[in-house]
Amino acid sequence: MTLLLLAIISFTLVFLLYTFHQRLRFKLPPGPRPWPIVGNLYHVKPVRFRCYAEWAQQYGPIISVWFGTALNVVVSNSELAKEVLKEKDQQLADRHRIRQEGQGFVWADYGPHYVKVRKVCTLELFTPKRLEALRPIREDEVTAMVESIYNDCTHPDSTTPVPPPQTEHHHSLCLKSHP
């Protein structure tokens, strides 16, 4: 009996400390109360945009929603969205570092490195002339990928590559489910 009471008190204390910590850690816009670990996943209805519209009526135009442990801030007003995306973009442009400690292009923090890499990509890599010059390489890679998918679909247990059949439809994608 005392063990059960101790477990209940411990669980309640951990839950209250977690909630208190989240409120102190983030000064967030209002939103539906999240559950620990799963966040607001159980609150989201099948038609998400209607759910967000209902929350916007209840909590205001800026809503904080937790999907699991990831915080999402939803802006449902066009004027506020314009301010967030155009006027405050540099304050909100930092990204979470996942790989390469922010030295790549996709996950780089906004700063001099990001600006330099973006400029190189825009002026050198993604020009129409360069894209057209690299077209054969892209086509070869896409063909190899489709052939690999085809081989995996037709021979799922085989570890050695199997050449595709020489028919007119040898590039079609096999999407059958295997029992």
N, C-alpha and C positions, 0 to 999 in steps of 0.2 A: 504494500500500500504506500509506504513512504517512498519507494523507488518510483512508482507511478507519479506521485505528487511532485517529486523532485524533477522528473522528466518533463512534466507539464510546465512547471515553473521555469525550468531552463529554456524550453522551447519558446515560451512567452517572452522571457527576457531577451533571448537572441533576436526574436522578431522585432521587439520594440527598439532594441539597440540598432538593428539594421535600418529600420524606418527612420529613426532619429538621425543616424549617420547620413542617409541619403538626402534628407532635408537640409542638413547643415553643409554637406559637401557641395551640393548644387543649388544655386538659386535659379530654379526652373519656372517656366510658365506653368499655369495650372493644367491639369489633365486628369484622366481617370486614375484612380489609385492602383498602382501595380502590385502584383503578387511577387514574392521573392522568387528568383530564378526564372520564371516564365514571363514575368512582366505583365503586359496587357494582352497577351496572345488570346486569352479566353474571352476578352471583351470585344475583340474585333469580329464584326459580323461578316457574312459571306460577300456582301457588296461593300467593299471598303470605303468608296467615296461617300456613300450614304452615312456610313458610320462616322466618318470624319466630319461630315456636315452636321450630324446630330451633336457630336462633341463640340464643334465650333459654336453651336447655339447655346450649349450648356456652359462651356468653359471660356469662350472668347475666341478671337481670331488666331491666336498663337497657342498651340497645345503641345505639351510634352507627352510622348507615348513611348513606352518601353516594349521592345520586341526581344524577349529574353533578357539579356543583360545589356543590350545595346539601346542607347537613348536616341530617339528620333524626335525632332521638333517639326511639327506640321504647321505651316502658315497657310491659312485658308482665305486670306483677303488679298485681292490683286494689288492694292496700293502697298501693303506691307511686303508682299512677295517682291515687288519691284525694288523696294528699299533694301531688302535683304540681298537680292541677287545682283543689283547694279551699284547701289551706293555703299553698302557695307561688305562688299565681296572680299576685300583684302583682309578684313578682320576675321572673316569666316572661312578663308581659303585653306587653312591648314588641314592636312590630312593625317590620319593615323599611320604611323610607320609600321609596315608589316615586314618588308624585305629590304635589304640593302641599306638599312638605317637612313632612309630618306635621300639616298644618292641617285636613285633612278629617276624616271620621268613621271610615271603614274603616281608613285607614292611620295614624291618629294614634297617637303614643306614649301610653302610659298616664300620666296626669298630670291636672292641674287642667282643661286644655282638653278632654281626652277625657271626663272625668267630667261637665263642664258640657254638652257636646254630647250625650252619652248621656242625660242627664236631660231635656234639651229634647225629644229624639226620643221618649223614653218617655212623657213627660207631655203633649206637645203634638201630635206628628206621628202616632204610632201608636196613638192611642186609638180605640176602636170607633166613636165618633161621627165623628171626622175621617176614618177609613178609609171609612166609609159615605158621607160627603159627597164624597169624591174618587173614588168608584167609577165614575161615568160617564166621567171622564177616563181612568182605567185601562182601561176597556172600549174606549174609542175608540182608545187607543194599541195595545192588543192586536189590535183589528180591523185597524188600519193595518199593523201588523207582519205579520199573516197574509196580508193582501192583497199586501204587498210580496214576501213569500216565494213566494206563488202566482204572481205576475207573473214573478219570476225563474225559477221552475221551468218555466212554460209558454212564456216567451219569453226564453231566456237571453242572446241577442245584442242584444236591444232595450234602448236607453238611455232611451226615453220610457216613462212609466207606461202600462200597458194596463189598462183596467177589467176586473174579473173578470166571468165570464159570470153571467147572472142565473138561476141554478138553485138548487135547495135545498141543494146541496153546495158552494156557492162559498167556504165557509170551511175546507174540508178542505185538509190540507197535502200538497203534492206532493213525494214523496221518491224519484222515479225518477232513475236515473242516466242521464246523457246520454253517448253514446259520443263 
